[in-house]
Amino acid sequence: MKFSWLSEYLANLINASALHEAVIRPFTELRLELLGPQAIYCRIKSTSAEALEHLLIACAVYLLVCLGLYKLTFWLSASVTGVPEERKEHHGSNGDNASNGLRNALQNGLRLRSVHLPKSALMGRVLLVIAHPDDECMFFGPLIYSLTQRDGCQVYVLCLSNGNYDQQAQFRREELFRACKRLGIAESNVILVNATNLPDDPNVEWRTDAVASFILHTVESLDIKAIFTFDRDGVSSHPNHCAVYYAAASLCLANLLPKACKFYTLDSINLVRKYLSIFDLLCTCFMSTHWCILSWKEASVIRGAMLEHQSQMKWFRWLYIYTSRYMYINSMREINLSDVELEMQIHDH
């Protein structure tokens, strides 16, 4: 009995050794194997392949959702009077009434429509302020098309430079008028500024007060109800585009615009979304307040107008007109005084 404690100690020691051999040692050996260069490479390879597979599946699902939403948007936006006669005869009035009722219910519930613009823009005199000839097609095509299809909406274009960057001012001028005609804008509604202090040159800083005076004079003389132009990033970060925004924003900040005149800017988006074409639809509907979405057939009008700018049709322009989101979708937001004050502070810093 005196040595019972010794036997218990030895038994515990033996059990601890057995536990180490049975449990801990295999994990230690496995850890050493996993830390080997070959094991690390294999593990990274398998993990990367799995992650890539999940990414591809997510992209495929996103594209399918966008395509479905794209088709659904135009189906919901279709008017009752737009149903063909052949379809009426085939389905009957009851089927058409049920279809129209479903369309109206989904439109009210999902709030999906191809054109979602403020009333001040749809019915009245609208001024589009751009920096160069071809901006109206490259960036504002869907907006112009949507507005010119509305009865009672007059669209005016104020182009602040004559496009003389490559000494082709005369050609660019004619191209602008032809492109606007293709878009449904009368030549008398196009105002082209030929000012020496506003050259088509990214290296020349346009004076805000000079640009603002042209905008204010046009707004007052034409009794404009809504202004559309670039936002502070200018879509492509072109200094002339940004200058147009800051000039219009300065008028808003100084309270010089008529009270009935609203100020809207075109959203600048990141490079990935910019070249997603129609697949940016989902992001637009969830992140924007106002938008215009064109079908492939409607967008062909914009492409045709862009082709009028033959002096600008380099190889990358062809890529742009078929892949750019701005050829199919425009999203805008209304700018108020608080927005201008905040963005002016950002600009000053």
ZATORVEX-16177 format. One record per residue: residue in three letters; x, y, z of N, C-alpha, C in turn. Coordinates in steps of 0.001 Angstrom, whole numbers, plus 500000, padded with zeros to 6 digits. Example, Ala and Ser with C-alpha at 12.3 -4.5 7.8 and 13.67 -1.06 7.14 Angstrom:
<pts>
ALA513190494310507800512300495500507800513200496700507800
SER512850497750507080513670498940507140512900500030507870
</pts>
This chain:
<pts>
MET500827498797500000500000500000500000500855501244500000
LYS502074501074500459502911502266500513503298502746499128
PHE503355501752498214503792502141496861502626502257495870
SER501414502384496390500264502511495483500320503790494663
TRP500837504839495286500927506097494552501868505996493365
LEU502941505141493555503908504968492474503289504226491293
SER502495503200491593501837502445490521500827503316489776
GLU500115504142490512499165505049489862499873506061488950
TYR501003506558489411501779507528488623502264506900487328
LEU502808505644487443503304504957486251502163504656485281
ALA500989504291485823499853504017484946499419505267484182
ASN499377506407484868499021507668484208500038508047483139
LEU501321507791483468502377508119482515502252507277481254
ILE501961505985481443501790505090480292500588505523479449
ASN499484505861480123498290506326479405498565507601478618
ALA499336508539479210499685509785478512500520509505477287
SER501461508581477383502297508241476230501470507610475129
ALA500553506715475550499680506077474550498783507098473869
LEU498282508065474656497443509123474084498220509954473081
HIS499462510233473410500299511021472506500541510277471203
GLU500830508969471310501091508176470108499838508019469249
ALA498688507895469928497456507622469183496802508856468586
VAL496928509988469260496174511170468837497064512310468367
ILE497969512714469194498734513934468918499746513726467817
ARG500453512595467847501517512385466871501005512350465422
PRO499887511646465162499386511667463763499059513072463260
PHE498484513905464135498184515284463721499469516076463481
THR500488515793464290501777516471464095502393516088462764
GLU502347514786462434502899514334461162502095514906459988
LEU500756514927460158499915515492459101500207516967458881
ARG500445517676459955500766519105459853502071519302459106
LEU503052518449459403504332518554458703504163518272457210
GLU503306517291456899503051516994455494502365518160454792
LEU501378518787455496500645519909454894501523521124454680
LEU502554521260455514503428522416455391504464522248454293
GLY504503521104453648505441520906452568505084521731451355
PRO506052522124450522505785522966449344504791522331448378
GLN504940521028448132504044520357447211502613520334447732
ALA502477520066449060501138520038449650500481521407449611
ILE501274522441449879500735523809449837500276524158448423
TYR501074523788447423500716524074446032499416523372445639
CYS499311522090446017498104521324445684496874521908446359
ARG497048522343447608495912522901448333495458524225447714
ILE496426525074447357496089526357446720495413526115445370
LYS495916525147444625495355524842443313493909524386443415
SER493652523478444348492285522976444508491346524067445001
THR491829524903445935491001525996446450490696527026445368
SER491702527352444548491500528326443472490522527809442437
ALA490647526542442096489725525959441111488286525994441619
GLU488115525699442914486777525733443497486220527147443523
ALA487073528109443881486629529506443911486276530001442518
LEU487070529624441509486793530027440134485474529433439646
GLU485227528182440022483974527540439642482781528269440235
HIS482875528649441508481789529389442141481604530759441491
LEU482719531404441125482642532716440485481959532625439128
LEU482297531602438350481672531423437039480178531152437167
ILE479802530353438157478384530079438380477649531360438761
ALA478255532175439632477628533434440048477474534378438858
CYS478495534442437993478419535305436814477331534832435860
ALA477242533514435670476214532979434778474818533282435310
VAL474623533134436614473320533446437216473000534924437056
TYR474002535794437275473794537241437143473392537599435709
LEU474074537024434717473755537319433325472349536852432962
LEU471970535675433438470628535177433165469562536056433809
VAL469820536504435044468867537385435719468724538701434958
CYS469845539248434492469802540510433742469042540346432434
LEU469261539238431732468547539009430480467044538874430726
GLY466691538125431777465282537997432110464665539321432506
LEU465390540101433292464895541409433718464786542366432542
TYR465727542270431611465721543110430413464459542847429586
LYS464142541570429374462948541211428607461688541584429374
LEU461698541359430676460536541681431493460253543176431507
THR461306543972431506461147545429431533460381545925430318
PHE460727545429429138460048545892427926458652545297427800
TRP458448544118428344457098543561428338456176544373429236
LEU456695544800430397455888545604431308455641547009430754
SER456595547501429959456471548863429424455600548922428182
ALA455285547757427628454460547736426419453067548246426742
SER452550549126425914451206549676426121450155548705425627
VAL448951548852426128447845547991425711447533548177424233
THR447679549412423773447378549673422362448454549144421442
GLY449578548772422018450664548259421187450552546791420873
VAL449508546098421326449332544680421036448891544521419594
PRO449562543714418793449203543559417382447810542971417211
GLU447179543286416060445833542797415787445819541274415659
GLU446874540701415052446917539255414896446877538562416246
ARG447573539166417224447602538566418554446231538652419209
LYS445510539767418958444176539928419531443216538876418980
GLU443317538634417655442422537667417050442727536256417529
HIS444018535986417777444420534638418156444050534326419603
HIS444296535261420481444078535015421903442681535418422382
GLY442086536375421714440774536823422171440898537936423177
SER439797538634423376439805539792424268440038539396425717
ASN439513538247426147439695537829427539441168537573427852
GLY441851536926426910443281536675427125444073537961427178
ASP443722538922426322444424540205426329444163540960427619
ASN442923540935428089442615541628429341443371541028430517
ALA443476539694430528444230539042431602445708539393431511
SER446232539417430284447646539749430095447930541184430515
ASN447043542100430126447231543497430502447089543701432006
GLY446165542957432615446021543056434063447247542562434789
LEU447831541454434294449061540939434896450199541920434698
ARG450249542526433515451305543495433237451214544693434185
ASN450005545204434364449818546351435244450140546007436695
ALA449750544818437115450024544402438495451523544277438748
LEU452241543664437794453685543511437959454396544850437870
GLN453901545717436989454542547025436848454392547847438118
ASN453217547791438733453006548531439975453759547905441137
GLY453868546576441125454547545905442225456058545993442130
LEU456606545756440923458055545759440736458595547131440355
ARG457703548008439892458096549349439452459173549278438363
LEU459009548354437449459936548212436333459340548860435094
ARG460120549679434458459711550277433197460960550717432455
SER460865550784431150462046551134430362462408552605430499
VAL461431553456430781461680554885430976461129555287432335
HIS461989555782433182461576556223434522462215557595434757
LEU461550558621434215462070559986434275461080560894434998
PRO461562562006435552460658562946436225459724563625435228
LYS458571564064435717457582564691434846458096565979434234
SER458958566692434957459497567956434429460317567731433169
ALA460870566520433012461663566221431822460811565677430689
LEU459730564968431027458917564336430008458003565318429287
MET457529566327429987456603567281429387457143568693429572
GLY457828569190428559458364570534428652459577570712427760
ARG460314571764428020461510572079427250462740571588428012
VAL463503570721427372464649570080428014465922570516427299
LEU466927570884428079468216571298427521469281570279427889
LEU469956569773426872471098568882427073472371569681426825
VAL473226569779427834474463570546427729475622569569427596
ILE476339569638426476477467568750426217478712569582425928
ALA479856568923425928481117569633425728481590569563424286
HIS481388568412423621481913568224422265480866567590421365
PRO480962567804420056480152567020419125480508565537419283
ASP479531564701419325479532563240419522479222562842420967
ASP479273563818421922478874563503423301477406563108423374
GLU476598563709422506475154563434422547474863561978422209
CYS475685561360421348475482559957420988476201559011421938
MET477425559339422274478255558435423071477745558268424494
PHE477128559312425050476762559270426462475265559463426721
PHE474587560301425939473206560674426236472195560109425236
GLY472603559147424423471723558609423398470399558074423920
PRO470402557162424903469118556646425419468206557734425975
LEU468770558741426643467961559837427180467316560625426056
ILE468092560981425039467558561765423926466468560980423199
TYR466728559712422938465734558891422242464435558823423036
SER464536558623424339463340558505425174462550559807425208
LEU463240560938425243462559562224425315461912562599423984
THR462599562310422879462054562694421579460862561834421177
GLN460658560702421842459495559866421562458241560358422278
ARG458398561343423161457265561841423945456624563041423268
ASP455300563071423252454580564217422715454681565385423687
GLY454897566570423151454957567770423974456306568020424604
CYS457319567207424283458657567400424855459591567940423770
GLN460142569105424012461078569736423096462494569582423644
VAL463381568987422855464757568739423286465685569703422556
TYR466507570394423340467508571312422805468893570815423214
VAL469867571034422336471247570626422607472140571853422563
LEU472887572069423646473871573145423709475254572501423735
CYS475980572640422621477334572090422511478321573241422693
LEU479176573140423685480010574268424096481332574388423356
SER481654573461422464482865573593421636482555573085420242
ASN483380573497419281483136573114417889483923571878417469
GLY484604571212418416485330569979418093486545570204417229
ASN487289571278417495488420571651416649489746571091417154
TYR489704570003417922490943569452418483491900568982417393
ASP491363568380416327492174567905415199491998568797413971
GLN491634570044414198491420570996413116490348570508412142
GLN489270569957412703488176569453411877486845570061412306
ALA486878571311412672485686571955413223484509571926412257
GLN484757572199410976483669572253410007483021570874409841
PHE483848569826409767483311568466409640482531568063410889
ARG483106568396412049482444568030413300481096568735413448
ARG481024569974412980479776570733413045478692570051412221
GLU479022569680410992478045569028410117477645567662410675
GLU478611566964411242478316565655411829477348565781413006
LEU477516566810413804476640567028414947475202567234414505
PHE474991568069413496473631568336413031473000567088412419
ARG473787566302411685473243565079411086472904564047412167
ALA473754563927413164473504562971414249472260563359415041
CYS472109564649415330470931565103416065469656564873415257
LYS469747565029413951468579564768413109468186563309413180
ARG469182562405413200468899560971413332468249560662414676
LEU468580561451415691468029561245417028466670561902417218
GLY466218562658416220464908563291416311464935564722416791
ILE466099565366416750466232566763417189466376567648415956
ALA465546568651415856465591569554414707466873570372414726
GLU467336570748413549468573571526413449468440572858414177
SER467234573440414180467025574712414866467132574577416381
ASN467080573346416900467182573126418341468608572810418789
VAL469558572876417869470959572595418188471729573907418211
ILE472376574182419334473143575409419511474612575028419664
LEU475428575457418714476853575140418724477640576406419036
VAL478367576386420134479152577546420568480519577514419890
ASN480908578636419337482226578760418703482992579865419414
ALA483512579531420594484220580514421420485689580120421539
THR486566581086421365488001580806421425488459580411422834
ASN487725580851423845488108580505425219487552579152425663
LEU486840578461424766486329577124425066486758576158423966
PRO488058575900423842488525575001422785488303573531423159
ASP488231572710422144488141571265422358489546570757422665
ASP489930570852423913491292570499424317491294570097425787
PRO491662568851426104491681568434427517492748569127428339
ASN493699569771427665494776570451428384494459571903428702
VAL493321572383428222492901573759428476491760573743429480
GLU491911574475430564490878574529431591489833575581431229
TRP488606575133431100487523576058430774487143576862432015
ARG486967578149431830486551579018432940485087578759433277
THR484830578570434548483484578233435003482494579342434682
ASP482901580582434873481966581686434632481619581823433158
ALA482571581515432261482294581612430830481275580556430404
VAL481468579334430884480531578260430550479159578539431172
ALA479155579016432408477893579286433109477079580358432390
SER477747581347431826477005582415431141476288581884429901
PHE476924580976429167476268580378428002475058579543428427
ILE475226578775429487474130577928429953472957578773430430
LEU473243579797431231472173580633431784471426581376430684
HIS472163581893429710471512582615428610470586581685427831
THR471023580468427590470199579506426848468962579113427639
VAL469125578877428933467997578489429786466932579581429813
GLU467364580811429977466415581927430077465744582226428739
SER466504582163427649465934582521426345464974581457425811
LEU465183580199426195464339579113425694463312578639426710
ASP463298579242427893462359578853428951462476577356429264
ILE463692576957429574463999575544429816463444575103431169
LYS462873573875431186462303573321432411463220572295433075
ALA464147571718432332465050570712432898466377570744432153
ILE467477570687432904468825570643432342469420569269432619
PHE469997568674431592470729567421431740472163567636431277
THR473125567194432075474531567305431683475336566255432442
PHE476659566359432371477540565420433052477521565652434567
ASP477954564659435312478189564866436739479636565290436943
ARG480075565389438188481405565955438457482540565073437955
ASP482271563787437673483306562897437131483299562870435610
GLY482292563461434995482279563612433546482266562325432748
VAL481787561230433314481712559908432678483107559365432355
SER483867560103431549485206559660431151486313560470431823
SER485943561297432801486890562163433529487555563190432622
HIS486934563482431497487471564515430600487312565879431283
PRO488371566685431339488274567990432029487181568895431484
ASN486934568849430165485880569677429590484504569222430053
HIS484304567916430206483038567394430724482809567864432150
CYS483849567747432954483735568148434362483462569641434486
ALA484065570431433592483870571881433637482414572248433378
VAL481751571495432509480334571765432238479513571561433502
TYR479814570489434231479062570245435473479286571375436480
TYR480532571752436701480808572775437718480219574130437336
ALA480102574391436033479460575636435606477963575600435923
ALA477310574483435587475883574364435890475648574334437400
ALA476542573680438133476406573621439585476587574998440214
SER477457575822439632477656577172440174476397578015440008
LEU475651577804438912474387578513438729473371578083439782
CYS473363576793440069472457576276441099472854576808442474
LEU474154576858442724474645577325444013474354578813444217
ALA474451579587443144474180581021443226472694581347443095
ASN471856580315442950470406580488442845470033581354441637
LEU470750581140440522470499581912439312469563581198438341
LEU469416579895438508468512579163437629467063579492437979
PRO466181579534436986464758579754437289464228578684438238
LYS463275579056439070462745578120440063462095576898439437
ALA461530577082438253460852575958437585461823575037436863
CYS463103575409436807464088574628436066464791573644436999
LYS464736572356436660465388571309437436466745570976436820
PHE467640570460437655469010570179437235469292568692437469
TYR469641567966436387469909566532436471471279566227435872
THR471933565221436417473244564826435904473245563347435529
LEU474053563027434533474232561652434092475219560957435024
ASP474852559772435503475706559056436457476982558558435780
SER478116558815436420479386558205436024479552556907436803
ILE479949555848436121480082554541436757481494554011436542
ASN481838552948437271483186552404437169483392551714435823
LEU484642551368435551485010550840434239484352549501433944
VAL484186548661434959483580547350434744482128547502434309
ARG481353548299435032479955548514434682479815549239433352
LYS480769550084433040480691550885431820480651550019430570
TYR481317548873430616481373548004429440480620546692429654
LEU479589546726430469478736545560430671477546545534429714
SER477419546581428906476306546659427962474970546548428717
ILE474050545724428245472736545608428878472792544885430223
PHE473931544264430524474034543497431763474271544381432989
ASP474267545694432772474300546618433910472895546975434370
LEU471912546351433770470511546673434068470173546469435535
LEU470618545367436118470287545055437505470840546112438449
CYS472090546501438247472703547540439089471982548870438918
THR471599549181437689470922550448437424469595550537438145
CYS468794549487438061467465549514438668467522549612440189
PHE468556549036440797468651549050442248469378550284442791
MET470218550916441969471078551988442464470725553364441931
SER469783553445440986469487554732440363468050555152440627
THR467814556457440513466483557023440713465729557162439400
HIS466421557660438380465825557861437066466689557150436030
TRP466027556556435039466789555843434021466016555751432724
CYS466752555447431650466193555153430332466892553895429832
ILE466111552932429376466651551664428897466114551416427496
LEU467011551141426558466617550905425174466745549436424813
SER465869548979423943465992547637423389467081547653422321
TRP467433546463421835468466546374420808468047547159419556
LYS466770547068419187466291547780418006466340549289418225
GLU465939549746419394465983551181419690467423551682419752
ALA468308550860420302469714551262420391470364551366419022
SER469801550680418024470354550791416670470220552208416130
VAL469208552943416607469074554356416226470257555159416768
ILE470651554864417995471804555561418597473081555203417849
ARG473230553931417502474424553520416756474461554194415390
GLY473296554292414748473252554975413457473618556441413567
ALA473167557085414651473525558495414852475015558645415119
MET475588557701415864477021557758416148477843557581414872
LEU477332556808413930478052556600412672478118557863411825
GLU477266558839412145477349560129411440478640560866411805
HIS479221560534412947480491561157413358481653560343412786
GLN481768560334411481482779559519410820484198559928411179
SER484416561194411465485765561653411829486232561076413148
GLN485309560562413957485647560021415273485602558498415332
MET485272557861414210485084556417414228486413555682414076
LYS487186555666415169488395554854415250487997553430415641
TRP488975552531415705488657551123416005488031550968417382
PHE488499551765418357487963551624419704486557552195419821
ARG486165553077418911484795553571418902483827552454418505
TRP484235551619417564483393550491417174483184549558418354
LEU484252549330419101484129548497420291483203549149421306
TYR483286550462421422482488551204422396480992551120422084
ILE480619551322420830479190551411420511478466550077420675
TYR479214548967420707478563547672420889478688547117422307
THR479604547645423082479802547103424431479504548094425543
SER479424549373425218479234550364426281477804550359426799
ARG477679550464428064476372550545428712475649551832428327
TYR476387552906428007475770554190427686475068554198426328
MET475249553167425534474518553063424278473147552427424479
TYR472904551850425657471647551184425955470945551753427189
ILE471728552211428156471173552618429448471756553966429858
ASN470889554853430273471280556103430945470613556138432306
SER471356556500433328470775556709434655471144558102435126
MET470170558808435664470344560194436072469896560395437511
ARG470330561486438090469840561878439416469670563393439452
GLU468711563808440253468456565245440391469440565835441386
ILE469965566996441041470938567687441895470235568849442587
ASN470330568880443911469773569994444662470902570806445289
LEU470551571820446008471544572744446547472503572061447518
SER472008571181448363472884570503449334473895569608448625
ASP473469568953447531474401568121446757475516568977446164
VAL475146570124445628476132571008445021477128571509446060
GLU476637571898447227477539572397448269478540571328448689
LEU478070570088448834478962568994449218480013568724448150
GLU479579568653446902480518568352445815481478569499445557
MET481047570728445785481952571854445648483047571805446728
GLN482693571380447924483695571217448973484698570141448606
ILE484206569043448024485107567980447584486027568500446490
HIS485475569293445561486271569842444471487343570789444995
ASP487008571609445976487987572554446535489136571812447202
HIS488828570728447931489880569987448586490744569223447588
</pts>
